[in-house]
């Protein structure tokens, strides 16, 4: 009796996990080597899972919206269960970084049977355009939603004339 060789599903790309993995790898490689990205950007964590604050791994990855008007850019992040003391915002080299941690809270005297909520630390970062006035950025928490307002200014012209002197 002849053994039938089975083709692994990894090579076919028909399995949802392997297809997702293949797309992620191709996107990452094309970004790294500067080539065109074959696939469209991945949908948001909220679209993939139905839970705005959950990543596919269960790790926290806050869902964010970024809106721009003529006067400002506003980043809105959903951070349910967190307060202003749980979140750090830093700007370094025109890169805004939002990080924090959601700690598990339960009573040691009770029995935890089900835990579907996500806990842990998170980091989100974005490079700010030259039009953002980093000295005037403000942040405000309102009912688990963080609003970071980044006023815009006229871009500075980095060019200048240098006078040549003689010795």
Helices and strands as residue ranges (DSSP letters): H 9-12, H 16-33, H 45-49, E 64-68, E 72-78, G 84-86, E 87-92, E 95-102, E 120-127, G 134-136, E 138-142, E 145-151
